[in-house]
């Protein structure tokens, strides 16, 4: 019930749950509530999404797409390597998001040259 009705006073709890909850489902629910509240001051979205995607080795494309679509929404060039990796994986794991990934890669700025 808190996940559905929590307000701004609940933000620290949702941040903690997004980082520390024992299951991917609970971490994801906490993140979704932070989205509804529009509050990410205490949670680096890029870091959280990439860590969750790397930790969650599910082969279910729909679940992986949830993380990938949010990474794409950030429009952050740091996501390019991860998106390229997801785009190279074939089969059920990424079949539902190939077009979305290719479109996003075409829109993202190129990474800065290595020094």
C-alpha positions as CSV (number, residue, x, y, z in Angstrom):
1,X,0.0,0.0,0.0
2,X,2.9,2.4,0.7
3,X,4.2,1.9,-2.8
4,X,0.8,3.0,-4.2
5,X,0.2,5.9,-1.8
6,X,3.5,7.1,-0.5
7,X,4.1,10.8,-0.9
8,X,7.2,13.1,-0.7
9,X,7.8,12.1,3.0
10,X,8.3,8.5,1.8
11,X,11.1,9.3,-0.7
12,X,14.0,8.3,1.7
13,X,12.2,4.9,2.2
14,X,11.8,4.4,-1.6
15,X,15.4,5.3,-2.2
16,X,16.5,2.8,0.4
17,X,14.2,0.1,-1.0
18,X,15.4,0.8,-4.6
19,X,19.0,0.2,-3.4
20,X,18.6,-2.5,-0.8
21,X,15.4,-4.5,-1.2
22,X,16.1,-8.2,-1.5
23,X,14.3,-8.8,-4.8
24,X,14.4,-7.2,-8.2
25,X,10.6,-6.8,-8.1
26,X,10.7,-4.7,-4.8
27,X,13.6,-2.6,-6.0
28,X,11.8,-2.0,-9.3
29,X,8.6,-1.1,-7.5
30,X,10.5,1.5,-5.3
31,X,12.1,3.0,-8.4
32,X,8.7,3.2,-10.1
33,X,7.3,5.1,-7.1
34,X,10.2,7.5,-7.3
35,X,9.3,8.0,-11.0
36,X,5.7,8.9,-10.0
37,X,7.0,11.3,-7.3
38,X,9.6,12.8,-9.7
39,X,12.3,12.5,-7.2
40,X,15.8,11.2,-8.0
41,X,18.0,13.6,-6.1
42,X,19.2,10.8,-3.8
43,X,19.5,8.1,-6.4
44,X,21.7,8.2,-9.5
45,X,19.3,6.8,-12.1
46,X,22.1,5.8,-14.6
47,X,24.1,3.9,-12.0
48,X,21.0,2.3,-10.6
49,X,19.6,1.1,-13.9
50,X,22.9,-0.2,-15.2
51,X,23.6,-2.0,-12.0
52,X,20.2,-3.6,-11.9
53,X,20.4,-4.7,-15.5
54,X,23.8,-6.2,-15.0
55,X,22.7,-8.0,-11.7
56,X,19.4,-9.2,-13.2
57,X,20.5,-11.9,-15.7
58,X,17.0,-12.9,-16.7
59,X,16.4,-13.9,-20.3
60,X,12.9,-12.5,-20.3
61,X,13.0,-9.7,-22.9
62,X,10.1,-7.8,-21.4
63,X,11.9,-7.5,-18.0
64,X,15.2,-6.4,-19.6
65,X,13.3,-3.9,-21.8
66,X,12.0,-2.2,-18.7
67,X,15.5,-1.2,-17.6
68,X,16.8,-0.5,-21.2
69,X,13.9,1.8,-22.0
70,X,14.6,3.9,-18.9
71,X,18.3,4.0,-19.8
72,X,17.4,5.3,-23.2
73,X,15.1,8.0,-21.7
74,X,18.1,9.4,-19.8
75,X,19.7,10.2,-23.2
76,X,23.1,9.6,-21.6
77,X,26.1,8.7,-23.8
78,X,27.5,6.6,-21.0
79,X,24.7,4.1,-21.8
80,X,26.1,3.4,-25.3
81,X,28.3,0.4,-24.4
82,X,25.5,-1.3,-22.5
83,X,23.0,-0.7,-25.2
84,X,25.4,-2.0,-27.8
85,X,25.9,-5.1,-25.7
86,X,22.1,-5.6,-25.3
87,X,21.7,-5.1,-29.0
88,X,24.3,-7.8,-29.8
89,X,22.5,-10.4,-27.8
90,X,20.1,-12.4,-29.9
91,X,17.2,-14.7,-29.2
92,X,14.5,-14.3,-26.6
93,X,16.6,-12.2,-24.3
94,X,16.5,-9.1,-26.5
95,X,14.2,-9.8,-29.4
96,X,11.5,-7.4,-28.2
97,X,13.8,-4.4,-28.1
98,X,16.2,-4.6,-31.1
99,X,14.5,-1.8,-33.0
100,X,14.3,0.4,-29.9
101,X,18.0,-0.1,-29.2
102,X,19.1,0.6,-32.7
103,X,17.0,3.8,-32.8
104,X,18.5,4.9,-29.5
105,X,22.1,4.2,-30.6
106,X,21.5,6.3,-33.7
107,X,20.3,9.2,-31.6
108,X,23.0,9.1,-28.8
109,X,26.0,11.2,-29.2
110,X,29.2,9.3,-29.9
111,X,31.4,8.7,-26.9
112,X,34.3,11.1,-26.5
113,X,37.6,9.8,-27.9
114,X,39.9,8.0,-25.6
115,X,42.8,10.0,-24.4
